[in-house]
């Protein structure tokens, strides 16, 4: 996402905050988003829906916006309980938190989500992203972390046993004591790049990012859909480990927006074995 800025005079406009959210999600300038006709709802009126249709997109209303979660950006309409003032914000993650608030509306007390919309492709088969090229370089394991249960402090290990289909021995993902369900594809192992952690000031710590393995020198995003090795242990990248409201709660500082598409990798463990600090992390020869 590429955030757009609103002038002070635009922040009091429901239509302007909606346009700013759409422009931010689509990485367009504010001027490219059409304005609704007078009296027309900015989200449900024809102006924006026809314009999105020309781009092969549509605006899909969500059934229960107050509890809705999505592994990407979506638009929420928020309302003040005090004066019924309505504005729009961009939400992100599972569970979702605010990542862009053009009018700083959600930062005030008494605002609540009243509805929401996902910008979605008309035909998803036409917009699936291409698989990125294999990482050009191998990386290394910088640190390994486990936590016995959700919310428990992360414990640093020099060496650990990776259990196929489960996770790292001693971690919450193995016992089913984590925040999210265990045993599902992509639930066994989480990784994050040390370079991403160091981009924060102060650097992001293990009890903030809550990932199992911190790597250095390899593009983890490029491992989605590919087998890779940690030392002698074969793993498979399943999807990006995008940020959400849970990680923001652990960190206690605004980290959802800076971690969008930079939150690391969710992976499956395919073979049992030991992994250790200093092990090489590299793309594996792809099996048929």
N, C-alpha and C positions, 0 to 999 in steps of 0.2 A: 504494500500500500504506500501511496505517496500523498501525505496529508496536504490539504489546501487550507489557506488561512482566510478567515472572514474579517471584513472590516467591522469596527465597533457598531456601525449603524445596521449591519446585517444580522448581528447576533440575536436581535429581538424578533427576527422573522422566522416563522416555522418553515416556510418554503425554502429560505436560504440555507438553513441548517440541513434540511433534507438534501438539497442539491450538493452541499459540501460533503455529505456522507457518501453520496453516490459517486461524486468525482474522486474522492479519496480511494474508494474501493476499486474503481476502474482505472485509477491513475491518469485522470484527465484534468484539464483546467476547469475551474468553476464555470467559466463562460460557455463551455461546451454542453453543459447540462441545461435543457430547456426549462423555462419557468412555466408554472401552471397558469391557466387563465384565472382571472379574478373569481374568487369563490370556489375554485376547484381544489380538491384535496391533492396535495403534492405527491402522495404515494399511490393513490388509486385513480387519479385522473388520467385522461388520455394522453396528455402531453408527453409525460415521461415514458409511459408504456409503449406508445408508438415509436418513440425515439430508441428505446431499448430493443424493440422488435427489429429495427433496422440493423442492429448489431448482433442479431441472433440470440438475444437475451430476453429475459422476462423478470418480473418482480413477483415473487411467490409469497403470499401471506402465511405466517406460521400460526398454528392453532392456539398455543398457549405461550405467548411471548415471555411472560414473567418467569417461566421455568425452562424455556427453550435453550438448547445448547447446540453449537455447530462448530466443526473443526476448521473454521475459516471465518471471514468477516460477514456480518449481516447488520441490517439497519433496525434500530429500535426506536419507537416513538415513546418519549417519556413526558410525564405530566406532573406539574406541581400540585401537591395536595392543598397548598395554601391558596393559590389564585388561579388554578387550572391552566396555567401557562404551558404550552406544548412546544417541545423541541425534539430534535433527532440526534442520536449518537450511533457510533459504530461499535458493535460488540464482537467478541472473538473468543473461541475456545470451548472446551468441554470440561467443566461447566464454563459458561461465557462470562466475561468481564468487559468493562468499557475500555476500549483502546483509543478512541478518538471522540472528543466531545467539543464540537466547534463553538458552542455557546457556553461551555462550562456549566451546563444545566444539571448534569447528574452529580456534580460535586456539591450541590446545595442540599440541605436537609429537606425531606418531604417529597422528593421526586420518585415516581414509580413508573415501571414499564407498562404501557397499556396495549401496545401491539408491536409487531415486528415483521420484517420482510427479508427474504433471501434473494439476491440477484443471481439467477440461475440461467444456464444455457437452454435454448429451446431444444437442441438435440445434443445431448452430452457426448455422443460418439464423435462429434465433429470438433470438440474442444479438449479432448484428453491430452495432457501435456506429453511431449516426447520424452522417452527415457534419456537422462543425461549420459554423457560419455563416462566411461570408467575413470575413477580418480587417477590422475597422472602420477601420483607419488604415494608411497606407503606412509603410514603414521606409526605412532607408538602409544602404548597405554601409559598415561601419566599418573592415574590414581584409580583405585577401585573402592566402591562404597556400598554398604548394605545397611538396611534398617530393619529391625525385627517386626515392626508394625507401622501402620500409617501414623504419622506424627512423632514417631520415636526418633531420637537423634541418629544421624548417619554415623556409621562406624567405618573407619578406614582400614583396608586390608592390603597387605603386600602380595598375597597370593590367595586365590579362591578357586573353588570347584564349580564349573558350569554344568548344570543339569539339563539335559534335553527336554524341551517342552515345559520346563518349570522356571528356571532362573538360576541365580547364584546361590549356592548353599548358604543358609543363614539369613537370606533376604525375605522380605514380606511377600514378594511375588511368588515364592515357592510355597508358602503356607496359606496363601489366600488372605493375609491380614493387611493388605494394602488398601488404598482408597478405591482402586478400580479392580474389576474382576480379574482373577488369575486363570491361566490355562487357555486363554483365547489367543489367536494369532497376534503376534506383536506385543504380548504382555510379559514375556520372560526377561527381557534385557533392555535397558535404556542407556544411551550413550550421548555425550555432549562434547563439543570441541573446547579445549582449553583456551583457544584463541577467542572464542565467544565469551567465555567466563571473564577473561582478562579485559574485555572491552568495556566492562562496567566499572564504575568508580564508587565505592571500592569493588574489587573483583567479586564475582558471584561465587558464593561458597556452596559446599555440598549440601548443607541443610537448607539452602535456598533452591538450588536447581533440582535436587532429589534424584539425580541420575546415577546409574550404577558405575559406569565407566567414563572417565574423562580421557579423551584422546588428544594427540597433538600431531599436526602435519598431514591430516587427511580430510578430504571433503566428505563428511558423513552424508550429506543430502544426496550425493551421487551413488550411494549404496542402496537406495530404495529400490526394491525389486531385484536385488542382486545378492549372491552369496559372497561372504567375505570371511576372512580368518582373523581370529585373535590368537596369536601364537599358533598352536596346533588345533585350536577349537574352531570348527566351522559353524558359522552363523548365517542368518538370512535377514537382510534389511526388509522390513515390512511396510513402514510408513514413517513420515516425519513425526517427531515427538513435539507437537505444537504446544505452546504455553496455554494455560487456562487460569481460572480463578483460584484453583487449589494452590498452584505454585506461587501465585501472587500473595496468597495468605501466608504461606511459609516464609516468603522473602520479606514481607512487611514493607516493601517499597515497590514503586511502579516498574514492573519488569515484563508485563505481557506484551506491550507494543514493541520493545526492543528485541524480544525473542521470537517474534513472528517469522517463521521459516528459518529460524536460527536456533531452535530449541533442542536440536539433536535428532536422534534416530531411535525408533522402536524396532526391536529385532527378535527373531526366534533363535534359540540355540539348537543346533542340529545334531551335535555330537558331544558326548561327555568328555571332559578333560579339565586340566588346570589352566588358568590364566593368571598372569602375574604382571606387576608393574615392570615396564620396559619391554613387554612383548610387542612384536610387530603387528600392526593392523593393516591388512591389505585386501584388495579385491581378489576373490578366488577364481580359478578357472571355472567357467560356467558349465554346469552339467546340462545335458539335453533335458 
